[in-house]
Amino acid sequence: MFGNLGDLAKLMQQAKDIKKNMAKMREELAVARYSAIDANNLVRVTVSGEFTVTEVELLSNNLDGDARMLTKVIQEATNNALYAARNAAAEKMKELTGGVDLGGLL
């Protein structure tokens, strides 16, 4: 009758451990930085692990002032950097939960 209480206690401890580890992971992500460069090597965008743009850097003096082209390469580099940050966060979450899917928590 009480055999499952040990399992329940173990599960509760695991939940506490996951919560503690998630707090640590959030701290790590807050200071993490991920950068990406567009395919033409014109723009580098850096984002935080919290998915905010922290830096946009023009890498070439050869930009001809075409605002549409510049907008496109900045968007591409930003999306690439955010993709890298999102994947890193998902991997960290996977490590913390032992591979348990938490339904897109990040």
C-alpha positions as CSV (number, residue, x, y, z in Angstrom):
1,M,0.0,0.0,0.0
2,F,2.8,2.5,0.9
3,G,5.3,1.2,-1.7
4,N,4.6,4.0,-4.0
5,L,5.4,6.7,-1.4
6,G,9.1,6.1,-2.0
7,D,8.7,6.7,-5.7
8,L,6.6,9.8,-5.0
9,A,9.3,11.1,-2.6
10,K,12.0,10.5,-5.3
11,L,9.9,12.3,-7.9
12,M,9.4,15.3,-5.6
13,Q,13.2,15.5,-5.0
14,Q,13.8,15.3,-8.8
15,A,11.3,18.1,-9.3
16,K,13.2,20.3,-6.7
17,D,16.5,19.5,-8.4
18,I,15.1,20.4,-11.8
19,K,13.8,23.7,-10.4
20,K,17.2,24.5,-8.9
21,N,19.0,23.6,-12.0
22,M,16.6,25.7,-14.2
23,A,17.4,28.7,-12.1
24,K,21.1,28.2,-12.6
25,M,20.5,27.7,-16.3
26,R,18.6,31.0,-16.5
27,E,21.5,32.7,-14.9
28,E,23.9,31.2,-17.4
29,L,21.7,32.1,-20.3
30,A,21.4,35.7,-19.1
31,V,25.1,36.2,-19.7
32,A,25.5,33.9,-22.7
33,R,26.1,35.5,-26.1
34,Y,25.5,33.9,-29.6
35,S,26.6,35.5,-32.8
36,A,25.9,34.8,-36.4
37,I,27.0,36.4,-39.7
38,D,24.9,36.6,-42.8
39,A,25.8,34.5,-45.9
40,N,27.6,37.5,-47.5
41,N,29.8,38.3,-44.5
42,L,28.5,41.8,-44.3
43,V,26.7,41.9,-40.9
44,R,27.3,40.1,-37.5
45,V,24.4,40.1,-35.0
46,T,24.9,39.0,-31.4
47,V,22.0,38.0,-29.2
48,S,21.7,37.0,-25.5
49,G,20.6,33.6,-24.2
50,E,17.4,35.5,-23.4
51,F,16.8,36.1,-27.1
52,T,17.5,39.8,-27.2
53,V,19.8,41.5,-29.8
54,T,22.8,42.8,-27.9
55,E,25.0,44.0,-30.9
56,V,24.8,44.6,-34.6
57,E,28.1,45.0,-36.4
58,L,28.7,46.0,-40.0
59,L,31.7,43.9,-41.2
60,S,32.3,45.5,-44.6
61,N,32.9,49.0,-45.8
62,N,31.7,47.8,-49.2
63,L,28.0,48.3,-48.3
64,D,26.7,50.5,-51.1
65,G,23.9,52.1,-49.1
66,D,21.1,49.9,-50.5
67,A,18.8,50.0,-47.4
68,R,16.8,47.1,-48.7
69,M,19.8,44.9,-49.0
70,L,21.2,46.0,-45.6
71,T,17.8,45.3,-44.0
72,K,17.8,41.8,-45.5
73,V,21.3,40.9,-44.3
74,I,20.7,42.3,-40.8
75,Q,17.5,40.3,-40.6
76,E,19.2,37.1,-41.8
77,A,22.1,37.5,-39.3
78,T,19.7,38.2,-36.5
79,N,17.5,35.2,-37.2
80,N,20.6,33.0,-37.4
81,A,21.9,34.2,-34.0
82,L,18.5,33.8,-32.4
83,Y,18.3,30.2,-33.9
84,A,21.7,29.5,-32.3
85,A,20.6,30.9,-28.9
86,R,17.3,28.9,-29.0
87,N,19.1,25.7,-29.9
88,A,21.6,26.2,-27.1
89,A,18.8,26.8,-24.6
90,A,16.9,23.7,-25.7
91,E,20.1,21.6,-25.4
92,K,20.6,22.9,-21.8
93,M,17.0,22.2,-21.0
94,K,17.4,18.6,-22.4
95,E,20.4,18.1,-20.1
96,L,18.6,19.4,-17.1
97,T,15.5,17.2,-17.6
98,G,17.3,14.1,-18.6
99,G,15.7,14.3,-22.0
100,V,12.1,14.7,-20.7
101,D,10.1,17.0,-23.0
102,L,8.5,19.8,-21.0
103,G,6.3,21.0,-23.8
104,G,8.4,23.8,-25.3
105,L,9.1,25.5,-22.0
106,L,11.7,27.6,-23.7
